[in-house]
Amino acid sequence: MSDEMHNTDSGSDSASGADKAIESLQRIDGKVDELRSQMMSDPDSLGDKLLKMAIPAVTGLVAGHLFQMVWDKGTNRLDAEEEAQQGLLMSIAFAAASAAFGAVVSTLSGRGSQALVDRRHRKRS
């Protein structure tokens, strides 16, 4: 009799395991459907996404190099002795000014690229 109970319990365990697996697969299926609907409702094409990524990146790169050139020209006016005395202070000032300038350029170019994409969407409609 104990063998019969054991067989019944193991059948129940495998049924509950199968139910859990099916529930898990149904949750995954629901998530896939949700992601698919989000992707289909996204108005941005691949080109739009590339524009929104590339414009700020290129703008930030160019602006960073321009800032570096302007900074170097400004600090070349100092003689070597003054520069050596102010080395750490100048490094900190450059880092702060460069970060602030980079943040402004990044924000503005991101907004500009979004405006460009929005204008393209309006023209298509």
C-alpha positions in Angstrom: 0.0 0.0 0.0 2.8 2.3 0.6 3.9 1.9 -3.0 0.5 3.1 -4.2 0.7 6.2 -2.1 4.2 6.9 -3.3 3.2 6.6 -7.0 0.2 8.9 -6.5 2.3 11.6 -4.8 4.9 11.5 -7.5 2.2 11.9 -10.2 0.9 14.9 -8.3 4.4 16.4 -8.1 5.0 16.1 -11.8 1.5 17.6 -12.6 2.2 20.6 -10.4 5.7 20.9 -12.0 4.1 20.9 -15.4 1.6 23.5 -14.3 4.3 25.7 -13.1 6.3 25.3 -16.3 3.2 26.2 -18.4 2.5 29.3 -16.2 6.1 30.4 -16.6 5.9 30.0 -20.4 2.6 31.9 -20.5 4.2 34.8 -18.5 7.1 34.8 -21.0 4.7 34.8 -23.9 2.8 37.7 -22.4 6.0 39.7 -22.0 7.1 38.9 -25.6 3.7 40.1 -26.8 4.0 43.3 -24.8 7.5 44.0 -26.1 6.3 43.3 -29.7 3.5 45.8 -29.4 5.8 48.4 -28.0 8.2 47.9 -30.9 5.4 48.1 -33.4 4.0 51.3 -31.9 7.4 53.0 -31.9 7.3 55.7 -34.6 11.1 55.9 -34.9 12.7 54.1 -37.8 16.2 52.7 -37.7 17.5 55.8 -39.5 15.8 58.0 -36.9 17.4 56.1 -34.1 20.8 56.3 -35.8 20.4 60.1 -36.1 19.4 60.5 -32.5 22.5 58.6 -31.5 25.1 59.8 -34.0 24.4 63.6 -34.0 25.0 64.0 -30.2 28.0 61.7 -30.3 29.7 63.5 -33.2 28.8 66.9 -31.8 30.2 66.1 -28.4 33.4 64.8 -30.0 33.9 67.9 -32.1 33.0 70.2 -29.2 35.4 68.5 -26.9 38.3 68.9 -29.3 37.4 72.6 -29.9 37.3 73.1 -26.1 40.7 71.5 -25.7 42.2 73.7 -28.4 40.7 76.9 -26.9 41.9 75.8 -23.4 45.4 75.0 -24.7 45.7 78.4 -26.4 44.5 80.2 -23.3 47.0 78.4 -21.0 49.9 78.8 -23.4 49.9 82.5 -22.4 51.1 81.4 -19.0 54.9 81.0 -18.6 56.3 77.7 -17.5 56.8 78.7 -13.9 53.2 80.0 -13.4 51.9 76.9 -15.1 53.9 74.6 -12.8 52.7 76.4 -9.7 49.1 76.2 -10.9 49.2 72.7 -12.3 46.8 71.0 -10.0 44.4 73.9 -9.9 44.4 74.2 -13.7 43.8 70.5 -14.0 40.8 70.7 -11.7 39.5 73.9 -13.5 39.9 72.2 -16.9 38.0 69.1 -15.7 35.1 71.1 -14.3 34.9 73.5 -17.3 35.1 70.6 -19.8 32.4 68.6 -18.0 30.1 71.6 -17.8 30.7 72.4 -21.5 30.2 68.8 -22.5 26.9 68.5 -20.6 25.5 71.6 -22.3 26.6 70.5 -25.7 25.2 67.0 -25.1 21.9 68.3 -24.0 21.5 70.8 -26.8 22.6 68.3 -29.5 20.2 65.7 -28.1 17.3 68.1 -28.2 18.3 69.2 -31.7 18.5 65.6 -33.0 15.1 64.9 -31.4 13.6 68.0 -33.1 15.0 66.9 -36.4 13.4 63.5 -36.1 10.1 65.0 -35.0 10.2 67.3 -38.1 10.8 64.2 -40.3 7.8 62.5 -38.7 5.6 65.6 -39.3 6.6 65.7 -43.0 5.8 62.0 -43.4 2.3 62.4 -41.9 
